[in-house]
């Protein structure tokens, strides 16, 4: 009886999420008649529409195991890299620490992941036996999700699409490089101070 109630609650939650996703997609689609202007030509807008649709199908398909895309990704990465450092797992998936920590805690609360202290400061991540069983079920369900995507884009087009998306992901690396790059002397705080000092100093011809 408990299992049936738990499964019913998960299905209801999945249905609510699906309805929210569908409303979002419908609201956006409502403007397709001519209100979007150049949006239809923007890659970012097209990707966002595709993401909403893909995540909605993913959530519906994996509703029985109650896993969201980010949770599925974390379990998959840990399964392939037992003992992976917590910090490296978040970095590899592009999840900020502020978001990764509560995500990991939820997986721990459900008994799917355990942290093993390595040196008093770092933790290695491992799937529990329950986590491995759930991930195996999730992968079987994910195969259904993947089959629908493959049917839409064609299996032969999938490698090309993934390669294109990888190129777009490189934009994030470029932004990080720009943020980490040291500023040149002319753009640093030193340059304005030197310019101000030069304005205060009299020209050489006026000195005694």
DRENNU-458992 format. One line per field, with one value per atom (N, C-alpha, C): residue number from 0; residue in one letter; atom name; x, y, z. Coordinates in steps of 0.2 Angstrom, whole numbers. Each point is the difference from the previous one (the first is absolute). Layout:
BEGIN
pos (NUM; ...)
code (A; ...)
site (CA; ...)
east (X; ...)
north (Y; ...)
up (Z; ...)
***
This chain:
BEGIN
pos (0; 0; 0; 1; 1; 1; 2; 2; 2; 3; 3; 3; 4; 4; 4; 5; 5; 5; 6; 6; 6; 7; 7; 7; 8; 8; 8; 9; 9; 9; 10; 10; 10; 11; 11; 11; 12; 12; 12; 13; 13; 13; 14; 14; 14; 15; 15; 15; 16; 16; 16; 17; 17; 17; 18; 18; 18; 19; 19; 19; 20; 20; 20; 21; 21; 21; 22; 22; 22; 23; 23; 23; 24; 24; 24; 25; 25; 25; 26; 26; 26; 27; 27; 27; 28; 28; 28; 29; 29; 29; 30; 30; 30; 31; 31; 31; 32; 32; 32; 33; 33; 33; 34; 34; 34; 35; 35; 35; 36; 36; 36; 37; 37; 37; 38; 38; 38; 39; 39; 39; 40; 40; 40; 41; 41; 41; 42; 42; 42; 43; 43; 43; 44; 44; 44; 45; 45; 45; 46; 46; 46; 47; 47; 47; 48; 48; 48; 49; 49; 49; 50; 50; 50; 51; 51; 51; 52; 52; 52; 53; 53; 53; 54; 54; 54; 55; 55; 55; 56; 56; 56; 57; 57; 57; 58; 58; 58; 59; 59; 59; 60; 60; 60; 61; 61; 61; 62; 62; 62; 63; 63; 63; 64; 64; 64; 65; 65; 65; 66; 66; 66; 67; 67; 67; 68; 68; 68; 69; 69; 69; 70; 70; 70; 71; 71; 71; 72; 72; 72; 73; 73; 73; 74; 74; 74; 75; 75; 75; 76; 76; 76; 77; 77; 77; 78; 78; 78; 79; 79; 79; 80; 80; 80; 81; 81; 81; 82; 82; 82; 83; 83; 83; 84; 84; 84; 85; 85; 85; 86; 86; 86; 87; 87; 87; 88; 88; 88; 89; 89; 89; 90; 90; 90; 91; 91; 91; 92; 92; 92; 93; 93; 93; 94; 94; 94; 95; 95; 95; 96; 96; 96; 97; 97; 97; 98; 98; 98; 99; 99; 99; 100; 100; 100; 101; 101; 101; 102; 102; 102; 103; 103; 103; 104; 104; 104; 105; 105; 105; 106; 106; 106; 107; 107; 107; 108; 108; 108; 109; 109; 109; 110; 110; 110; 111; 111; 111; 112; 112; 112; 113; 113; 113; 114; 114; 114; 115; 115; 115; 116; 116; 116; 117; 117; 117; 118; 118; 118; 119; 119; 119; 120; 120; 120; 121; 121; 121; 122; 122; 122; 123; 123; 123; 124; 124; 124; 125; 125; 125; 126; 126; 126; 127; 127; 127; 128; 128; 128; 129; 129; 129; 130; 130; 130; 131; 131; 131; 132; 132; 132; 133; 133; 133; 134; 134; 134; 135; 135; 135; 136; 136; 136; 137; 137; 137; 138; 138; 138; 139; 139; 139; 140; 140; 140; 141; 141; 141; 142; 142; 142; 143; 143; 143; 144; 144; 144; 145; 145; 145; 146; 146; 146; 147; 147; 147; 148; 148; 148; 149; 149; 149; 150; 150; 150; 151; 151; 151; 152; 152; 152; 153; 153; 153; 154; 154; 154; 155; 155; 155; 156; 156; 156; 157; 157; 157; 158; 158; 158; 159; 159; 159; 160; 160; 160; 161; 161; 161; 162; 162; 162; 163; 163; 163; 164; 164; 164; 165; 165; 165; 166; 166; 166; 167; 167; 167; 168; 168; 168; 169; 169; 169; 170; 170; 170; 171; 171; 171; 172; 172; 172; 173; 173; 173; 174; 174; 174; 175; 175; 175; 176; 176; 176; 177; 177; 177; 178; 178; 178; 179; 179; 179; 180; 180; 180; 181; 181; 181; 182; 182; 182; 183; 183; 183; 184; 184; 184; 185; 185; 185; 186; 186; 186; 187; 187; 187; 188; 188; 188; 189; 189; 189; 190; 190; 190; 191; 191; 191; 192; 192; 192; 193; 193; 193; 194; 194; 194; 195; 195; 195; 196; 196; 196; 197; 197; 197; 198; 198; 198; 199; 199; 199; 200; 200; 200; 201; 201; 201; 202; 202; 202; 203; 203; 203; 204; 204; 204; 205; 205; 205; 206; 206; 206; 207; 207; 207)
code (X; X; X; X; X; X; X; X; X; X; X; X; X; X; X; X; X; X; X; X; X; X; X; X; X; X; X; X; X; X; X; X; X; X; X; X; X; X; X; X; X; X; X; X; X; X; X; X; X; X; X; X; X; X; X; X; X; X; X; X; X; X; X; X; X; X; X; X; X; X; X; X; X; X; X; X; X; X; X; X; X; X; X; X; X; X; X; X; X; X; X; X; X; X; X; X; X; X; X; X; X; X; X; X; X; X; X; X; X; X; X; X; X; X; X; X; X; X; X; X; X; X; X; X; X; X; X; X; X; X; X; X; X; X; X; X; X; X; X; X; X; X; X; X; X; X; X; X; X; X; X; X; X; X; X; X; X; X; X; X; X; X; X; X; X; X; X; X; X; X; X; X; X; X; X; X; X; X; X; X; X; X; X; X; X; X; X; X; X; X; X; X; X; X; X; X; X; X; X; X; X; X; X; X; X; X; X; X; X; X; X; X; X; X; X; X; X; X; X; X; X; X; X; X; X; X; X; X; X; X; X; X; X; X; X; X; X; X; X; X; X; X; X; X; X; X; X; X; X; X; X; X; X; X; X; X; X; X; X; X; X; X; X; X; X; X; X; X; X; X; X; X; X; X; X; X; X; X; X; X; X; X; X; X; X; X; X; X; X; X; X; X; X; X; X; X; X; X; X; X; X; X; X; X; X; X; X; X; X; X; X; X; X; X; X; X; X; X; X; X; X; X; X; X; X; X; X; X; X; X; X; X; X; X; X; X; X; X; X; X; X; X; X; X; X; X; X; X; X; X; X; X; X; X; X; X; X; X; X; X; X; X; X; X; X; X; X; X; X; X; X; X; X; X; X; X; X; X; X; X; X; X; X; X; X; X; X; X; X; X; X; X; X; X; X; X; X; X; X; X; X; X; X; X; X; X; X; X; X; X; X; X; X; X; X; X; X; X; X; X; X; X; X; X; X; X; X; X; X; X; X; X; X; X; X; X; X; X; X; X; X; X; X; X; X; X; X; X; X; X; X; X; X; X; X; X; X; X; X; X; X; X; X; X; X; X; X; X; X; X; X; X; X; X; X; X; X; X; X; X; X; X; X; X; X; X; X; X; X; X; X; X; X; X; X; X; X; X; X; X; X; X; X; X; X; X; X; X; X; X; X; X; X; X; X; X; X; X; X; X; X; X; X; X; X; X; X; X; X; X; X; X; X; X; X; X; X; X; X; X; X; X; X; X; X; X; X; X; X; X; X; X; X; X; X; X; X; X; X; X; X; X; X; X; X; X; X; X; X; X; X; X; X; X; X; X; X; X; X; X; X; X; X; X; X; X; X; X; X; X; X; X; X; X; X; X; X; X; X; X; X; X; X; X; X; X; X; X; X; X; X; X; X; X; X; X; X; X; X; X; X; X; X; X)
site (N; CA; C; N; CA; C; N; CA; C; N; CA; C; N; CA; C; N; CA; C; N; CA; C; N; CA; C; N; CA; C; N; CA; C; N; CA; C; N; CA; C; N; CA; C; N; CA; C; N; CA; C; N; CA; C; N; CA; C; N; CA; C; N; CA; C; N; CA; C; N; CA; C; N; CA; C; N; CA; C; N; CA; C; N; CA; C; N; CA; C; N; CA; C; N; CA; C; N; CA; C; N; CA; C; N; CA; C; N; CA; C; N; CA; C; N; CA; C; N; CA; C; N; CA; C; N; CA; C; N; CA; C; N; CA; C; N; CA; C; N; CA; C; N; CA; C; N; CA; C; N; CA; C; N; CA; C; N; CA; C; N; CA; C; N; CA; C; N; CA; C; N; CA; C; N; CA; C; N; CA; C; N; CA; C; N; CA; C; N; CA; C; N; CA; C; N; CA; C; N; CA; C; N; CA; C; N; CA; C; N; CA; C; N; CA; C; N; CA; C; N; CA; C; N; CA; C; N; CA; C; N; CA; C; N; CA; C; N; CA; C; N; CA; C; N; CA; C; N; CA; C; N; CA; C; N; CA; C; N; CA; C; N; CA; C; N; CA; C; N; CA; C; N; CA; C; N; CA; C; N; CA; C; N; CA; C; N; CA; C; N; CA; C; N; CA; C; N; CA; C; N; CA; C; N; CA; C; N; CA; C; N; CA; C; N; CA; C; N; CA; C; N; CA; C; N; CA; C; N; CA; C; N; CA; C; N; CA; C; N; CA; C; N; CA; C; N; CA; C; N; CA; C; N; CA; C; N; CA; C; N; CA; C; N; CA; C; N; CA; C; N; CA; C; N; CA; C; N; CA; C; N; CA; C; N; CA; C; N; CA; C; N; CA; C; N; CA; C; N; CA; C; N; CA; C; N; CA; C; N; CA; C; N; CA; C; N; CA; C; N; CA; C; N; CA; C; N; CA; C; N; CA; C; N; CA; C; N; CA; C; N; CA; C; N; CA; C; N; CA; C; N; CA; C; N; CA; C; N; CA; C; N; CA; C; N; CA; C; N; CA; C; N; CA; C; N; CA; C; N; CA; C; N; CA; C; N; CA; C; N; CA; C; N; CA; C; N; CA; C; N; CA; C; N; CA; C; N; CA; C; N; CA; C; N; CA; C; N; CA; C; N; CA; C; N; CA; C; N; CA; C; N; CA; C; N; CA; C; N; CA; C; N; CA; C; N; CA; C; N; CA; C; N; CA; C; N; CA; C; N; CA; C; N; CA; C; N; CA; C; N; CA; C; N; CA; C; N; CA; C; N; CA; C; N; CA; C; N; CA; C; N; CA; C; N; CA; C; N; CA; C; N; CA; C; N; CA; C; N; CA; C; N; CA; C; N; CA; C; N; CA; C; N; CA; C; N; CA; C; N; CA; C; N; CA; C; N; CA; C; N; CA; C; N; CA; C; N; CA; C; N; CA; C; N; CA; C; N; CA; C; N; CA; C; N; CA; C; N; CA; C; N; CA; C; N; CA; C; N; CA; C; N; CA; C; N; CA; C; N; CA; C; N; CA; C; N; CA; C; N; CA; C; N; CA; C; N; CA; C; N; CA; C; N; CA; C; N; CA; C; N; CA; C; N; CA; C)
east (4; -4; 4; 6; 4; 3; 2; 4; -5; -6; -5; -1; -1; -1; 7; 6; 6; 0; -2; 0; -5; -6; -5; 2; 4; 2; 6; 4; 5; -3; -5; -4; -3; -3; -4; 5; 6; 5; 3; 1; 2; -5; -7; -5; 0; 1; 0; 6; 6; 5; -1; -3; -1; -5; -5; -5; 4; 4; 4; 4; 4; 4; -5; -5; -5; -3; -1; -3; 5; 7; 5; 1; 0; 1; -6; -6; -6; 0; 2; 0; 5; 6; 5; -3; -3; -2; -6; -3; -6; 2; 6; 3; 3; 0; 3; -3; -6; -4; 3; 5; 3; 2; -1; 2; 7; 4; 7; 5; -2; 5; 6; 6; 6; 2; -4; 1; 1; -4; 0; 6; 4; 7; 6; -2; 5; 2; 6; 2; -2; 1; -1; -7; -5; -7; -2; 3; -2; 2; 6; 3; -5; -2; -4; -7; -3; -6; 1; 6; 1; 1; 4; 1; -6; -5; -6; -4; 0; -3; 3; 7; 4; -1; 1; 0; -7; -6; -6; -1; 2; 0; 4; 6; 4; -3; -3; -3; -6; -4; -6; 2; 5; 3; 3; 3; 4; -4; -7; -4; 0; 0; 0; 6; 5; 6; 2; -5; 1; 7; 2; 7; -1; 3; 1; 6; 1; 6; 6; 1; 6; 1; -5; 2; 2; -3; 2; 7; 2; 7; 5; -2; 5; 1; -6; 1; 4; -1; 3; 8; 2; 7; 3; -3; 3; 0; -5; 1; 6; 1; 6; 7; -1; 7; -1; 0; -1; 6; -2; 5; 2; -4; 1; -1; 5; 0; -7; -3; -6; 1; 5; 1; 1; 3; 1; -6; -4; -7; -4; -1; -3; 3; 6; 4; -1; 0; 0; -7; -5; -7; -2; 4; -2; -5; 0; -5; 4; -3; 4; -1; 5; 0; -6; -3; -6; -6; 0; -5; 2; 6; 2; -1; 2; 0; -7; -5; -7; -2; 2; -2; 3; 6; 4; -4; -1; -4; -6; -4; -6; 1; 5; 2; 2; 4; 2; -6; -5; -6; -4; 0; -4; 4; 6; 5; 3; 1; 2; 8; 2; 7; 3; 6; 4; 7; 1; 7; 5; 6; 5; 6; 1; 6; 6; 4; 7; 6; 0; 5; -2; -6; -2; -3; 1; -3; -4; 2; -3; -4; -6; -4; 0; 1; -1; -8; -3; -7; 0; -5; -2; -7; -2; -7; -1; -6; -2; -3; -1; -3; -7; -4; -6; 1; 5; 1; 2; 3; 2; -6; -5; -6; -4; -1; -4; 2; 7; 3; -1; 0; -1; -7; -5; -7; 0; 3; 0; 2; 6; 3; -5; -3; -5; -6; -2; -5; 3; 6; 3; 1; 1; 0; -6; -6; -6; 0; 2; 1; 5; 5; 5; -2; -4; -3; -5; -3; -5; 4; 6; 4; 3; 3; 3; -5; -6; -5; -2; 1; -1; 5; 7; 5; 4; -1; 3; 7; 1; 6; 6; 0; 6; 2; -6; 1; 3; -1; 2; 7; 5; 7; 1; -3; 1; -3; -6; -3; 4; 3; 4; 6; 3; 6; -1; -6; -2; -1; -4; -1; 7; 4; 7; 3; 0; 3; -3; -7; -3; 1; 2; 1; 7; 4; 7; 0; -6; -1; 1; -2; 1; 7; 4; 7; 3; -2; 3; -2; -6; -2; 5; 1; 4; 7; 3; 7; 0; -5; 0; -1; -3; -1; 6; 4; 6; 6; 0; 6; 2; 6; 2; -1; -2; -1; 7; 0; 7; 1; 6; 2; -4; -2; -3; -7; -3; -7; 0; 5; 0; -1; 0; -1; 6; 6; 6; 0; -3; 0; -4; -6; -3; 3; 4; 4; 5; 4; 5; -2; -6; -2; -2; -3; -2; 7; 5; 6; 3; 0; 2; -3; -7; -4; 2; 2; 2; 7; 4; 7; 1; 4; 1; 4; -1; 4; 8; 4; 7; 3; -3; 3; -2; -5; -1; 3; 4; 4; 6; 2; 6; 6)
north (-6; 6; 6; 0; 6; 1; -5; 0; 3; -2; 3; 7; 2; 8; 3; -2; 3; 1; -5; 0; 5; 0; 5; 7; 1; 7; 2; -5; 2; 1; -4; 1; 7; 2; 6; 6; -1; 5; 1; -6; 1; 3; -1; 3; 7; 2; 8; 3; -3; 3; 0; -6; 0; 6; 1; 5; 7; 1; 7; 0; -5; 0; 1; -3; 1; 7; 3; 7; 4; -1; 5; -1; -6; -1; 3; -1; 3; 8; 3; 7; 3; -4; 2; -1; -6; -1; 5; 2; 5; 6; 2; 6; -2; -6; -2; 3; 3; 2; 7; 3; 6; 5; -2; 4; -1; -5; -1; 4; 3; 3; -4; 2; -4; -5; -1; -6; -7; -1; -6; -2; 5; -1; 0; 1; -1; -7; -2; -7; -1; 5; 0; -2; 4; -1; -7; -2; -7; -5; 1; -5; 0; 6; 0; -4; 1; -3; -8; -2; -7; -3; 4; -2; -1; 4; 0; -7; -1; -6; -6; 0; -6; -2; 5; -1; -2; 3; -2; -8; -2; -7; -5; 3; -4; -1; 6; -1; -4; 0; -4; -8; -1; -7; -3; 4; -2; 1; 2; 1; -5; -7; -5; -1; 3; 0; 6; 5; 7; 3; 0; 3; 6; 6; 5; 0; 3; 0; 1; 5; 1; -6; -3; -5; -7; -1; -5; 0; 6; 2; -1; 2; -1; -8; -3; -8; -3; 2; -3; 1; 6; 2; -4; 0; -3; -8; -3; -7; -1; 4; -1; 2; 4; 2; -1; -6; -1; 4; 3; 4; 7; 2; 6; 6; 5; 5; 4; 2; 4; 6; 4; 6; -1; -6; -1; -3; -3; -2; 6; 5; 6; 3; 1; 4; -4; -7; -3; 0; 1; 1; 7; 5; 7; 2; -3; 2; 4; 6; 4; -3; 2; -3; 1; 6; 2; -5; -2; -4; -8; -1; -7; -3; 4; -3; -2; 4; -2; -6; 0; -6; -6; 0; -6; -2; 5; -2; -4; 2; -3; -7; -1; -7; -4; 3; -4; -1; 5; -1; -6; -1; -6; -6; 0; -6; -3; 5; -2; 1; 5; 2; 0; -1; 1; 3; 4; 4; -3; -2; -3; 5; 2; 5; -3; 4; -2; 3; 6; 3; 5; 0; 4; 6; 2; 6; -2; -5; -2; -7; 0; -6; -4; -6; -4; -3; 0; -1; -8; -3; -7; -1; -4; -2; -6; 0; -5; -6; -5; -6; 2; 4; 3; 5; 4; 4; -3; -6; -4; -3; -2; -4; 6; 5; 6; 2; 1; 3; -5; -7; -5; 1; 1; 1; 6; 5; 7; -1; -3; -1; -4; -5; -3; 5; 4; 5; 5; 2; 5; -3; -6; -3; 2; 0; 2; 7; 4; 8; 1; -4; 1; -3; -5; -3; 6; 3; 5; 6; 2; 5; -2; -6; -3; -1; -1; -1; 7; 6; 6; 3; -1; 3; -5; -6; -5; -2; -7; -2; 3; 0; 3; 7; 4; 7; 1; -5; 1; 2; -3; 2; 7; 2; 7; 5; -2; 5; 1; -6; 0; 4; -1; 4; 8; 2; 7; 2; -4; 3; 0; -4; 0; 7; 2; 6; 6; 0; 5; 0; -6; 0; 3; 0; 3; 8; 3; 7; 1; -5; 1; 0; -4; 0; 6; 3; 7; 5; 0; 5; -1; -6; -1; 2; -1; 2; 8; 3; 8; 2; -3; 2; -1; -5; -2; 4; 2; 3; 7; 1; 6; 6; 5; 6; 3; 3; 3; 6; 3; 5; 6; 1; 6; 0; -6; 0; -1; -1; -1; 6; -1; 6; 4; -2; 4; 5; -1; 5; 6; 0; 6; 4; -3; 3; 4; -3; 3; 6; -1; 6; 6; -2; 6; 3; -4; 3; 5; -3; 4; 7; 0; 6; 5; -3; 5; 3; -4; 2; 6; 5; 5; -2; 2; -2; 1; -4; 1; 7; 3; 7; 5; -1; 5; -1; -5; -2; 4; 2; 4; -4)
up (0; 0; 0; 4; 0; -6; -3; -7; -5; 0; -5; 2; 6; 2; -3; 2; -3; -7; -4; -7; -2; 3; -2; 1; 5; 2; -6; -1; -6; -6; -2; -6; 0; 5; 1; -1; 3; 0; -7; -4; -7; -4; 1; -4; 1; 7; 1; -4; 0; -3; -7; -3; -7; -2; 4; -2; 0; 5; 0; -6; -2; -6; -6; -1; -5; -1; 6; 0; -3; 3; -3; -7; -3; -7; -4; 3; -3; -1; 6; 0; -5; 0; -5; -7; -2; -6; -2; 4; -1; -4; 1; -4; -7; -2; -6; -6; 0; -5; -3; 3; -3; 6; 6; 6; 2; -3; 2; -3; -6; -3; -2; 1; -2; 5; 5; 5; -4; -5; -3; -4; -1; -3; 5; 6; 5; 3; 0; 2; 7; 5; 7; 1; -4; 1; -2; -6; -2; 5; 3; 5; 6; 2; 6; -1; -6; -2; 0; -3; 0; 7; 4; 7; 4; 0; 3; -2; -7; -2; 2; 0; 1; 8; 4; 7; 2; -3; 1; -1; -6; -1; 4; 2; 5; 6; 3; 7; 0; -6; 0; -1; -4; -1; 7; 4; 6; 6; -1; 6; 5; -3; 5; 5; -2; 4; 3; -1; 3; -1; -6; -1; -5; 2; -5; -4; -6; -4; 4; 4; 4; 4; 4; 4; -3; -6; -4; -3; -1; -3; 6; 6; 6; 1; 0; 1; -5; -6; -6; 1; 1; 1; 6; 5; 6; -1; -4; -1; -5; -4; -5; 3; 6; 3; 8; 2; 7; 4; 6; 3; -2; -5; -3; 5; 0; 4; 0; 5; 0; -4; 1; -4; -8; -1; -8; -3; 4; -3; -2; 4; -1; -6; 0; -6; -6; 0; -6; -4; 5; -3; -1; 2; -1; 5; 6; 5; 5; 2; 5; 7; 4; 7; 4; -1; 4; -2; -6; -3; 1; 0; 0; 7; 5; 7; 2; -1; 2; -4; -7; -4; 3; 2; 3; 6; 4; 7; -1; -5; -2; -2; -4; -2; 6; 5; 6; 4; 1; 4; -3; -6; -3; 0; 3; 0; -6; -5; -7; 0; 4; -1; 7; 1; 6; -1; 5; 0; 4; -2; 3; 1; 7; 1; -3; -3; -3; 4; 2; 4; 5; 2; 5; -3; -6; -4; -6; -3; -7; 1; -4; 1; -7; 0; -6; 0; -6; -1; -3; 3; -2; 0; -4; 0; 5; 3; 5; -4; 3; -4; -2; 4; -3; -5; 0; -6; -6; 0; -6; -3; 5; -3; -3; 3; -3; -6; -1; -6; -6; 2; -5; -3; 5; -3; -4; 3; -4; -7; -1; -6; -5; 2; -4; -2; 4; -1; -5; 1; -4; -7; -1; -7; -4; 4; -4; -2; 5; -2; -6; 1; -6; -6; 0; -7; -3; 4; -3; -3; 3; -2; -7; 0; -6; -6; 2; -5; -4; 5; -3; -4; 2; -3; -5; 1; -4; 3; 1; 3; -3; -7; -3; 1; 2; 2; 7; 4; 7; 1; -3; 1; -2; -6; -2; 5; 2; 5; 7; 2; 6; -1; -6; -1; 0; -3; 0; 6; 5; 6; 4; -1; 4; -2; -6; -3; 4; 1; 3; 8; 3; 7; 1; -5; 0; 2; -1; 1; 8; 4; 7; 2; -3; 1; -2; -5; -3; 5; 3; 5; 7; 2; 6; -2; -6; -1; 0; -3; 0; 7; 5; 7; 3; -1; 4; -3; -6; -3; 4; 1; 4; -5; 3; -3; -2; -6; -2; 4; 0; 4; -1; -7; -2; 3; 1; 3; 7; 3; 7; 4; 7; 4; 1; -3; 1; -5; -6; -6; 2; 3; 2; 5; 5; 5; -3; -5; -3; -5; -3; -4; 5; 5; 5; 3; 1; 2; -5; -6; -6; -1; 1; 0; 5; 6; 6; -1; -3; -1; -5; 1; -5; -6; -6; -5; 1; -3; 1; -1; -5; -2; 5; 4; 6; 6; 1; 6; 0; 7; 1; -2)
***
